[in-house]
Amino acid sequence: QIKNSTTTGTTAGVVASLSGITLGYEQNKSEEGATDITGTIMGVKYTMGDVTLAYEDSQLETGSTKTDTSKQLQVSYTITPGISAVASTSEVASDINTTQVDKDLTELQLKVSF
């Protein structure tokens, strides 16, 4: 027996920028059978010369239960055109099959493009 489920999804978002500040908001919704899944993402970015600061907050709800949340803070510095250093820290909380999983992540990157 093969059973296929159908998923219907919608996404809406808005981004606005002014004087180096960018704000973003996105709302996602999908229906998988009788289960509604809703995601919300909000972020802000500020650029001042070679430095960019960014913050993002996201939440995922399955039905009426908040199942996932994450927060991320990122700093990027353009060393020279084509080379950037990036540092970020994230907090992720995920409820997987009624088991709470929390993670704190720190990431350092050197981005090179040529």
Backbone as JSON, one array per atom type, in Angstrom:
{
  "sequence": "QIKNSTTTGTTAGVVASLSGITLGYEQNKSEEGATDITGTIMGVKYTMGDVTLAYEDSQLETGSTKTDTSKQLQVSYTITPGISAVASTSEVASDINTTQVDKDLTELQLKVSF",
  "N": [[0.85, -1.17, 0.0], [0.6, 2.16, -0.88], [0.79, 5.3, 0.44], [0.09, 8.63, 0.0], [0.68, 11.88, 1.18], [-0.71, 15.14, 1.09], [0.54, 18.4, 0.84], [-0.05, 21.74, 1.52], [1.11, 24.96, 1.09], [1.93, 28.34, 2.11], [3.69, 31.41, 1.78], [4.67, 34.54, 3.0], [6.28, 37.67, 2.98], [8.15, 40.59, 4.02], [10.48, 43.14, 3.33], [12.41, 45.88, 4.35], [14.5, 48.69, 3.81], [16.66, 51.27, 5.02], [18.98, 53.78, 5.24], [21.25, 52.06, 5.8], [20.13, 50.24, 7.55], [18.35, 47.24, 7.62], [15.26, 45.67, 7.74], [13.43, 42.69, 8.22], [10.64, 40.47, 7.76], [8.95, 37.42, 7.89], [6.37, 35.1, 7.18], [5.3, 31.81, 7.33], [3.19, 29.15, 6.32], [1.97, 25.9, 6.43], [-0.02, 23.07, 5.54], [-0.29, 19.87, 6.51], [-2.04, 17.26, 5.96], [-4.16, 17.01, 8.66], [-2.69, 18.66, 10.23], [-1.47, 21.8, 11.09], [1.29, 23.83, 10.31], [3.2, 26.5, 11.34], [5.47, 29.06, 10.66], [7.59, 31.69, 11.74], [9.75, 34.32, 10.97], [11.97, 36.83, 11.93], [14.12, 39.56, 11.34], [17.0, 41.75, 11.6], [19.36, 43.93, 10.17], [22.36, 45.76, 10.19], [24.49, 47.87, 8.51], [27.65, 49.32, 8.53], [29.98, 50.83, 6.95], [32.66, 48.68, 6.53], [31.71, 46.8, 8.26], [29.14, 44.58, 9.27], [26.31, 44.02, 11.19], [24.04, 41.58, 12.33], [20.86, 40.21, 13.29], [18.69, 37.53, 13.99], [15.54, 36.02, 14.57], [13.59, 33.18, 15.01], [10.61, 31.15, 14.91], [8.79, 28.11, 15.17], [5.71, 26.57, 14.91], [3.79, 23.73, 15.55], [0.64, 22.78, 15.01], [-0.88, 23.98, 17.85], [1.34, 24.12, 19.36], [4.51, 25.33, 20.28], [7.31, 24.34, 18.65], [9.93, 24.7, 17.73], [12.56, 27.03, 18.21], [14.8, 29.68, 17.4], [17.66, 31.78, 17.68], [19.92, 34.1, 16.35], [23.01, 35.81, 16.23], [25.15, 37.79, 14.34], [28.31, 38.91, 13.14], [30.02, 40.56, 10.62], [32.97, 41.27, 8.81], [34.47, 43.02, 6.26], [37.48, 42.39, 5.02], [39.07, 42.89, 2.79], [38.13, 43.59, -0.61], [36.44, 40.73, -1.6], [37.3, 39.13, 0.48], [36.13, 38.17, 3.58], [35.59, 38.17, 7.11], [33.68, 36.3, 9.37], [31.72, 36.02, 12.28], [29.54, 34.17, 14.3], [26.88, 33.49, 16.61], [24.56, 31.18, 17.91], [21.41, 30.19, 19.28], [19.5, 27.39, 19.65], [16.46, 25.77, 20.06], [14.7, 22.85, 20.12], [11.88, 20.82, 19.95], [11.63, 17.6, 19.7], [9.68, 14.96, 19.02], [8.53, 15.09, 21.65], [10.85, 15.38, 23.14], [13.05, 17.63, 24.45], [15.52, 19.45, 22.8], [18.3, 21.36, 23.13], [20.62, 23.66, 21.76], [23.67, 25.41, 21.67], [25.49, 27.29, 19.48], [28.58, 28.27, 18.01], [30.23, 29.96, 15.47], [32.9, 30.47, 13.26], [34.06, 32.03, 10.34], [35.92, 32.33, 7.32], [35.46, 33.95, 4.51], [36.1, 33.63, 1.14], [36.17, 34.89, -2.05], [36.61, 34.66, -5.53]],
  "CA": [[0.0, 0.0, 0.0], [1.3, 3.43, -0.94], [-0.05, 6.39, 0.93], [0.68, 9.95, -0.24], [0.04, 13.01, 1.86], [-0.61, 16.39, 0.33], [0.95, 19.56, 1.62], [-0.36, 23.04, 0.95], [1.88, 25.95, 1.83], [1.97, 29.73, 1.67], [4.75, 32.22, 2.38], [4.58, 35.98, 2.76], [7.34, 38.37, 3.68], [8.38, 41.98, 3.67], [11.82, 43.63, 3.65], [12.52, 47.33, 4.18], [15.86, 49.19, 4.09], [16.81, 52.71, 5.1], [20.22, 54.27, 5.86], [22.09, 50.99, 6.32], [19.35, 49.32, 8.39], [17.4, 46.42, 6.88], [14.35, 44.9, 8.58], [12.72, 41.67, 7.46], [9.64, 39.66, 8.46], [8.4, 36.38, 7.01], [5.4, 34.19, 7.8], [5.09, 30.61, 6.53], [2.16, 28.25, 6.84], [1.7, 24.73, 5.61], [-0.98, 22.12, 6.07], [0.03, 18.48, 6.18], [-3.2, 16.55, 6.48], [-4.91, 17.8, 9.63], [-1.73, 19.4, 11.04], [-1.02, 23.11, 10.61], [2.63, 24.2, 10.73], [3.38, 27.93, 11.11], [6.82, 29.55, 10.95], [7.76, 33.14, 11.73], [11.15, 34.72, 11.0], [12.18, 38.27, 11.98], [15.54, 39.87, 11.37], [17.45, 43.12, 11.41], [20.76, 43.99, 9.76], [22.87, 47.13, 10.15], [25.79, 47.94, 7.85], [28.38, 50.58, 8.72], [31.27, 50.65, 6.29], [33.07, 47.3, 6.29], [31.15, 45.93, 9.31], [27.7, 44.32, 9.23], [25.74, 43.33, 12.35], [22.74, 41.02, 11.97], [20.17, 39.42, 14.31], [17.5, 36.84, 13.46], [14.75, 35.26, 15.53], [12.58, 32.39, 14.29], [9.78, 30.24, 15.7], [7.99, 27.16, 14.41], [4.64, 25.98, 15.71], [3.05, 22.63, 14.96], [-0.65, 22.9, 15.69], [-0.82, 25.13, 18.77], [2.52, 23.92, 20.2], [5.77, 25.87, 19.78], [8.21, 23.2, 18.58], [11.31, 25.11, 17.44], [12.91, 28.44, 18.25], [16.23, 29.93, 17.21], [18.13, 33.16, 17.69], [21.29, 34.15, 15.84], [23.68, 37.1, 16.15], [26.27, 37.63, 13.43], [29.13, 40.07, 12.81], [30.82, 40.32, 9.42], [33.91, 42.34, 8.53], [35.12, 42.9, 4.96], [38.89, 42.67, 5.16], [39.41, 43.47, 1.5], [37.13, 43.05, -1.53], [36.57, 39.3, -1.86], [37.66, 38.41, 1.71], [35.37, 38.62, 4.74], [35.6, 37.36, 8.32], [32.33, 36.25, 9.93], [31.55, 35.33, 13.55], [28.13, 34.1, 14.67], [26.48, 32.66, 17.73], [23.16, 30.8, 17.75], [20.72, 29.38, 20.28], [18.45, 26.63, 18.98], [15.68, 24.89, 20.92], [13.83, 22.04, 19.27], [11.12, 19.78, 20.64], [11.51, 16.5, 18.74], [8.97, 13.83, 19.63], [8.4, 15.43, 23.07], [12.16, 15.47, 23.78], [13.6, 18.96, 24.22], [16.93, 19.47, 22.42], [18.81, 22.73, 23.11], [21.99, 23.75, 21.28], [24.32, 26.71, 21.51], [26.48, 27.13, 18.43], [29.44, 29.4, 17.67], [30.82, 29.67, 14.16], [33.85, 31.45, 12.69], [34.24, 31.76, 8.92], [36.68, 33.21, 6.47], [34.85, 33.82, 3.18], [36.98, 34.07, 0.06], [35.55, 34.75, -3.38], [37.48, 35.15, -6.62]],
  "C": [[0.89, 1.24, 0.0], [0.34, 4.52, -0.51], [0.69, 7.69, 0.72], [-0.07, 10.99, 0.56], [0.2, 14.25, 0.99], [-0.28, 17.52, 1.29], [0.61, 20.82, 0.85], [0.37, 24.09, 1.77], [1.79, 27.34, 1.24], [3.09, 30.44, 2.43], [4.52, 33.68, 2.02], [5.67, 36.66, 3.58], [7.47, 39.8, 3.21], [9.79, 42.35, 4.14], [11.84, 45.13, 3.4], [13.93, 47.76, 4.59], [15.86, 50.7, 4.11], [18.1, 53.03, 5.84], [21.05, 53.17, 6.5], [21.39, 49.99, 7.21], [18.36, 48.57, 7.5], [16.59, 45.62, 7.89], [13.62, 43.89, 7.7], [11.76, 40.89, 8.35], [9.07, 38.67, 7.47], [7.48, 35.48, 7.8], [5.18, 33.04, 6.83], [4.0, 29.77, 7.16], [2.01, 27.09, 5.88], [0.72, 23.83, 6.34], [-0.59, 20.75, 5.57], [-1.06, 17.62, 6.79], [-3.97, 17.45, 7.4], [-4.0, 18.67, 10.49], [-1.32, 20.7, 10.36], [0.37, 23.39, 11.17], [2.84, 25.66, 10.35], [4.79, 28.33, 11.52], [6.86, 31.06, 10.84], [9.25, 33.45, 11.86], [11.21, 36.25, 10.99], [13.67, 38.54, 12.04], [15.81, 41.34, 11.16], [18.94, 43.06, 11.07], [21.16, 45.46, 9.69], [24.28, 47.09, 9.56], [26.39, 49.31, 8.07], [29.78, 50.37, 8.16], [31.55, 49.19, 5.99], [32.48, 46.31, 7.28], [29.64, 45.81, 9.14], [27.32, 43.54, 10.48], [24.37, 42.82, 11.96], [22.2, 40.19, 13.13], [18.94, 38.8, 13.67], [16.86, 36.02, 14.56], [13.7, 34.47, 14.75], [11.86, 31.45, 15.25], [8.98, 29.36, 14.76], [6.97, 26.56, 15.35], [3.97, 24.88, 14.92], [1.74, 22.53, 15.71], [-0.6, 24.14, 16.56], [0.41, 25.04, 19.69], [3.76, 24.5, 19.54], [6.78, 24.74, 19.82], [9.66, 23.58, 18.35], [11.45, 26.61, 17.6], [14.41, 28.57, 17.99], [16.48, 31.43, 17.21], [19.56, 33.14, 17.2], [21.77, 35.6, 15.79], [24.93, 36.9, 15.32], [26.97, 38.97, 13.2], [30.0, 39.69, 11.62], [31.7, 41.54, 9.18], [34.57, 42.07, 7.18], [36.56, 43.35, 5.11], [39.42, 43.41, 3.94], [38.37, 42.95, 0.52], [37.43, 41.58, -1.86], [36.96, 38.48, -0.64], [36.91, 39.01, 2.89], [35.55, 37.64, 5.89], [34.21, 37.45, 8.95], [32.37, 35.48, 11.25], [30.06, 35.33, 13.88], [27.93, 33.21, 15.87], [24.98, 32.42, 17.61], [22.68, 30.02, 18.96], [19.56, 28.7, 19.57], [17.78, 25.73, 20.01], [14.68, 24.16, 20.04], [13.17, 20.96, 20.1], [10.84, 18.68, 19.63], [10.88, 15.32, 19.46], [8.93, 13.94, 21.15], [9.73, 15.4, 23.83], [12.77, 16.82, 23.43], [15.09, 18.87, 23.92], [17.35, 20.94, 22.3], [20.27, 22.71, 22.65], [22.43, 25.2, 21.26], [25.46, 26.5, 20.53], [27.27, 28.41, 18.24], [30.17, 29.03, 16.4], [31.73, 30.82, 13.74], [34.1, 31.06, 11.24], [35.21, 32.78, 8.31], [36.16, 32.97, 5.06], [35.78, 34.43, 2.15], [36.25, 33.85, -1.25], [36.48, 35.36, -4.41], [36.99, 34.67, -7.93]]
}
